[in-house]
Amino acid sequence: MSSSPPSQAAAAYGCCHRFLLASTSVPLRSGSAGRARSITLTLRSLPLVGHRPSSRRVACQAMTETEPEGNGDDEKKDETTNAELLSFSDTVQNIDGDTTATNETQENVEVVEVASGSPLPGMRQQLDDSVRIPKATIDILKDQVFGFDTFFVTSQEPYEGGVLFKGNLRGKPAKSYEKITNRLQNKFGDQYKLFLLVNPEDEKPVAVVIPRQTLQTETTAVPEWFAAAAFGSVTIFTLLLRNVPVLQNNLLSTFDNLELLKDGLSGALVTGLIIGVHEIGHILAARDSGIKLGVPYFIPSWQIGSFGAITRIVNIVRNREDILKLAAAGPLAGFSLGFVLLLLGFIIPPSDGLGLVIDPTIFRESFLVGGLAKLLLGDALKEGTQLSINPLVLWAWAGLLINAINSIPAGELDGGRIAFAMWGRKISARLSGAAIGLLGISALFNDVAFYWVVLIFFLQRGPIAPLSEEITEPENNYISIGIAVLLFGLLVCLPYPFPFDPSQLTDLDFNL
């Protein structure tokens, strides 16, 4: 057992407990077997060592901590303390409240309890009486798997479903992680999974070893493909409806005039193409990085046609660079196509000579679109006068806006994953809170912002599931791409602050 006093143990646990909260599910194979009954549990507080609640099964814990220096008296005290703890109780109480005697014929090993709850964000755990980490295994992990050349362990403590090691990382995190993983594989096969993370309280590395069989895939009541197809069908309808203003003004008349939806086909195809290219970018990046994605759920929106798609990551991502590649690939592809189509819309005259008649003030809603309009249309862009444009401008603009709102650095949106990959959990969590707060303020004046902040809060607010190795930062070229995506999304969302006609500026008298 750790020699730290209870107050320090509670504080140490608390910092990591707040850090490793539940999030999107990440499946691993479930190996829970045997005759013992298994139950699915959610995140709950881990009791302090020695506390015996009546609502769960508790095994007595004993761990020895290796110190660099020490005298013989301290070692004797530690041995006496361990002996007292091991004799603390010969019985354990099961979940139903029945007290049973421990089987004295079982192998005489000290074990660390597998506590209820989720060990890492995004995980779901299956508790089984047979899942325990022997003390001998912990000693092998500390002395042989980690070793002095990779991660010098200074303390260890029971963790939800496994063991958490604190210590000093030796060498580069990526290389150390590879060495530790290889040794773990050689010693125990696929029995355990290693996570090398950052403690948000002191910014120091921690290693978490989890039995793979304590992790299970989260299942849904509705088949995934069926639910995705239903969302996709509604999204097609809203994309068509978005480009038929007559039906938008009277939604109840839509089903009596379904033939009018064909008028929105061209706009739906252009906007849908930009969204599709966005998803293809994610798929290609995921294939290159060995990331498995779930079925995309397209989110309908009657204001802009769609809010994009929500796609789950269904395996554990290796490192921050991989998740940055994945998150940035979608917006990068969508922004590229949308920007080219927007330029073509401004350059190519309307096919019928009349085009779509608008008020130029609409361009003030986007810094990017307003700046391009001023650059390419010049003196023709005067507020208060009617302007005929190619409808491709509005169709491409809608696609850019969908990519931009997915690039907001919040939760598990593409922008949130980009911020996490570049700056880590602590900074990205602060950015996420600020972004959701600003969206909440914008929701008071904009219905698109209102619906989007609701979707983020209930579906995408995170935190992001843990990576195998979260310490190594991405290379600078990938960070540059991530920053470019965030800035481009900001340009799409921010309003254009300057008047289009310089004559509308009020003359100022600077005479003193």
Secondary structure, DSSP 8 states (H G I E B T S, - for coil): ---S-HHHHHHHHHHHHHHS---S---------SSS--EEE-------TT---TTS-----------SS--HHHHHHHHHHHHHHHTS-SEEE-TTS-EEE--TTS----EE---SS-SSTT--EEE-TT--EEHHHHHHIIIIII-TTTEEEEEEEEETTEEEEEEEE-S-HHHHHHHHHHHHHHHHTTSEEEEEEE-TTT--EEEEEEEGGGB-----SS-HHHHHHHHHHHHHHHHHHHT-HHHHT-GGGGGG-GGGGGGGHHHHHHHHHHHHHHHHHHHHHHHHHT--B---EEEEETTTEEEEEE--B-S---BHHHHHHHHHHHHHHHHHHHHHHHHHHHHS--TTSS-EEE-GGGGGG-HHHHHHHHHHHGGG--TTS-EEE-THHHHHHHHHHHHHHHTSSSTTSHHHHHHHHHHHHHHHHHHHHHHHHHHHHHTTT-HHHHHHHHHIIIII-------SB-SS---HHHHHHHHHHHHHHHHHHS---S-SSGGGS-------
